[in-house]
Amino acid sequence: VASKQQIPHFYLTIDVDAERLADTREQLNASQPDGSKLSVNDFIIKASALALRDVPGLNASLAGDSILRHAQVNVGVAVAVEDGLLTVVVREADTRPLLGIGQEIREMVGRARQGRVRPEDVEGSTFTVSNLGMFDIDHFIAIINPPEAAILAVGSLRSTPVVRDGQLAPGLRLKLTLSADHRVTDGAEAARWLQALRSRLEHPLSLLL
């Protein structure tokens, strides 16, 4: 209630060409044992963290009348648990290897669902990713998690016709919607962040460097 009443939300949506992302994930997972395979969400978390490093204005909070930019990029991941919703935190996600992000999330989610969550698992996020793609949701708008400045809503990967060189062709697309706090950022800066995110996701090998 406080988030919706006190934060002037605005929203931006993009479509991402996810074919290279899906191919890279499949190639990487071919060499991973069961239980250690990468999810699409792992790529999105890493790409979001790197985009926050590229456009640090969204890695911020409002502190009174001042804007506080965070030195660390700590990405919260919304997780469904028995009693509702919980956000676990990948600390310094911009510096973490992709496989390490996936493993850490699995461990924190396991603890959360067993009721053994640690304070460091859920505290200190500077940005949040909420993914409902696994529930076959095309598109949704998420509510900002105060005191953060923004949250990313992730829909399902969708096979869809696309236009390439003037011709219809099969494609794989991913719809992403950013909710942002207009007191902290503006449409132009948020758009630059989404452009940085799209570039990372459409060139997924950059997430492995």
C-alpha positions as CSV (number, residue, x, y, z in Angstrom):
1,V,0.0,0.0,0.0
2,A,2.8,2.4,0.9
3,S,4.6,1.6,-2.4
4,K,1.5,2.4,-4.5
5,Q,0.4,5.4,-2.5
6,Q,3.8,7.1,-2.0
7,I,5.9,6.2,-5.0
8,P,5.0,7.8,-8.4
9,H,5.4,4.7,-10.6
10,F,6.0,4.8,-14.3
11,Y,6.3,1.9,-16.6
12,L,8.4,1.0,-19.8
13,T,8.1,-2.3,-21.7
14,I,10.4,-3.8,-24.3
15,D,10.5,-7.0,-26.4
16,V,13.8,-8.9,-26.5
17,D,14.9,-11.2,-29.2
18,A,15.7,-14.3,-27.1
19,E,16.9,-16.8,-29.7
20,R,20.6,-16.4,-28.9
21,L,19.8,-16.5,-25.2
22,A,17.9,-19.8,-25.5
23,D,20.6,-21.3,-27.7
24,T,23.4,-20.3,-25.3
25,R,21.5,-21.6,-22.3
26,E,20.9,-24.9,-24.1
27,Q,24.6,-25.2,-24.9
28,L,25.7,-24.4,-21.4
29,N,23.2,-26.8,-19.8
30,A,24.3,-29.7,-22.0
31,S,27.5,-29.9,-19.9
32,Q,25.8,-29.3,-16.5
33,P,24.6,-32.1,-14.2
34,D,20.9,-32.2,-13.2
35,G,20.3,-29.7,-10.4
36,S,22.9,-27.3,-11.7
37,K,21.3,-26.2,-14.9
38,L,20.9,-22.5,-15.7
39,S,17.4,-20.9,-15.9
40,V,16.4,-18.0,-18.1
41,N,16.0,-16.1,-14.9
42,D,19.7,-16.6,-14.0
43,F,20.6,-14.8,-17.3
44,I,18.2,-12.0,-16.6
45,I,19.6,-11.4,-13.1
46,K,23.1,-11.2,-14.4
47,A,22.1,-9.0,-17.3
48,S,20.1,-6.7,-15.0
49,A,23.1,-6.4,-12.7
50,L,25.5,-5.5,-15.5
51,A,22.9,-3.0,-16.9
52,L,22.8,-1.4,-13.5
53,R,26.5,-1.0,-13.6
54,D,26.2,0.6,-17.1
55,V,23.3,2.9,-15.9
56,P,23.8,3.3,-12.2
57,G,21.1,5.8,-11.7
58,L,18.6,3.0,-11.2
59,N,20.7,1.3,-8.6
60,A,19.6,3.9,-6.1
61,S,17.1,4.8,-3.3
62,L,15.4,7.9,-2.0
63,A,16.8,8.9,1.4
64,G,14.7,11.8,2.6
65,D,15.2,14.5,0.0
66,S,18.4,13.0,-1.4
67,I,19.1,10.2,-3.9
68,L,21.4,7.6,-2.6
69,R,23.4,5.6,-5.2
70,H,24.5,2.2,-4.0
71,A,28.1,1.1,-4.5
72,Q,27.0,-2.6,-4.6
73,V,24.6,-4.1,-7.1
74,N,22.5,-6.5,-5.0
75,V,19.7,-8.0,-7.0
76,G,16.6,-9.3,-5.2
77,V,14.7,-12.2,-6.7
78,A,11.0,-12.6,-6.0
79,V,10.2,-16.2,-4.9
80,A,6.9,-17.8,-4.3
81,V,6.7,-19.6,-0.9
82,E,3.9,-21.3,1.0
83,D,2.8,-18.2,2.8
84,G,3.2,-15.7,0.0
85,L,6.1,-14.0,-1.6
86,L,9.7,-13.6,-0.5
87,T,12.7,-11.8,-2.0
88,V,16.1,-13.4,-1.8
89,V,19.2,-11.4,-2.6
90,V,22.2,-12.0,-4.9
91,R,24.9,-9.7,-3.6
92,E,27.3,-8.0,-6.0
93,A,25.5,-9.8,-8.8
94,D,27.4,-7.8,-11.4
95,T,30.7,-9.5,-10.3
96,R,29.3,-13.0,-9.8
97,P,29.8,-15.8,-12.4
98,L,26.6,-16.8,-14.1
99,L,26.8,-20.4,-12.8
100,G,27.4,-19.1,-9.3
101,I,24.3,-17.0,-9.4
102,G,22.1,-19.9,-10.3
103,Q,23.6,-22.1,-7.6
104,E,23.2,-19.4,-4.9
105,I,19.6,-18.7,-5.8
106,R,18.8,-22.4,-5.6
107,E,20.3,-22.7,-2.2
108,M,18.5,-19.6,-0.9
109,V,15.2,-20.6,-2.3
110,G,15.6,-24.1,-0.8
111,R,16.2,-22.5,2.7
112,A,13.3,-20.1,2.2
113,R,10.9,-22.9,1.3
114,Q,12.1,-25.0,4.3
115,G,11.6,-22.1,6.7
116,R,15.3,-21.8,7.3
117,V,15.9,-18.4,5.6
118,R,18.9,-16.4,6.9
119,P,18.8,-12.6,7.4
120,E,21.5,-12.1,4.8
121,D,19.4,-14.1,2.3
122,V,16.7,-11.4,2.2
123,E,18.2,-8.1,3.3
124,G,20.0,-5.4,1.3
125,S,18.6,-5.6,-2.2
126,T,19.1,-2.5,-4.4
127,F,16.9,-3.7,-7.4
128,T,14.4,-6.6,-7.8
129,V,13.5,-9.0,-10.6
130,S,10.1,-10.6,-10.5
131,N,9.6,-13.5,-13.0
132,L,6.2,-15.0,-13.7
133,G,7.3,-16.7,-17.0
134,M,7.1,-20.1,-15.4
135,F,3.3,-19.5,-14.9
136,D,2.8,-18.9,-18.7
137,I,2.3,-15.1,-18.1
138,D,3.0,-13.0,-21.2
139,H,3.3,-9.6,-19.5
140,F,2.6,-8.0,-16.2
141,I,3.6,-4.9,-14.2
142,A,5.3,-5.3,-10.8
143,I,5.1,-3.0,-7.7
144,I,8.3,-1.4,-6.6
145,N,9.9,-2.8,-3.4
146,P,10.7,0.2,-1.2
147,P,13.3,1.7,-0.8
148,E,14.4,0.5,-4.2
149,A,14.0,2.7,-7.3
150,A,12.8,0.1,-9.7
151,I,11.7,-3.5,-10.3
152,L,11.7,-5.6,-13.5
153,A,8.8,-7.8,-14.4
154,V,9.6,-10.8,-16.7
155,G,7.1,-12.7,-18.8
156,S,7.3,-16.0,-20.7
157,L,9.5,-16.8,-23.6
158,R,7.2,-16.9,-26.6
159,S,7.5,-18.4,-30.1
160,T,6.0,-15.7,-32.4
161,P,6.2,-14.6,-36.0
162,V,8.8,-11.8,-36.5
163,V,9.8,-9.8,-39.5
164,R,13.4,-10.3,-40.7
165,D,14.7,-8.6,-43.9
166,G,11.1,-7.8,-44.9
167,Q,9.9,-11.4,-44.5
168,L,7.9,-13.2,-41.8
169,A,9.9,-15.8,-39.9
170,P,9.6,-17.8,-36.6
171,G,11.1,-16.0,-33.6
172,L,11.5,-16.3,-29.9
173,R,10.6,-13.2,-27.9
174,L,10.7,-12.1,-24.2
175,K,8.6,-9.2,-22.9
176,L,10.1,-7.2,-20.0
177,T,8.5,-4.3,-18.1
178,L,10.4,-1.9,-15.8
179,S,8.5,-0.1,-13.0
180,A,10.5,2.9,-11.8
181,D,10.2,5.6,-9.2
182,H,9.9,9.0,-11.0
183,R,11.4,10.8,-7.9
184,V,14.7,8.9,-8.5
185,T,14.9,8.5,-12.2
186,D,13.1,9.6,-15.4
187,G,11.9,8.0,-18.7
188,A,15.1,8.7,-20.6
189,E,17.4,7.1,-18.1
190,A,15.1,4.2,-17.6
191,A,14.9,3.7,-21.3
192,R,18.8,3.7,-21.5
193,W,18.8,1.0,-18.8
194,L,16.4,-1.1,-20.8
195,Q,18.5,-0.7,-23.9
196,A,21.6,-1.9,-21.9
197,L,19.6,-4.8,-20.6
198,R,18.4,-5.8,-24.1
199,S,21.9,-5.6,-25.5
200,R,23.2,-7.9,-22.8
201,L,20.4,-10.4,-23.3
202,E,20.6,-10.4,-27.1
203,H,24.4,-11.0,-26.8
204,P,24.4,-13.5,-24.0
205,L,28.1,-14.5,-24.3
206,S,28.8,-11.1,-22.8
207,L,27.3,-12.5,-19.5
208,L,30.0,-15.1,-19.4
209,L,33.0,-12.7,-19.5
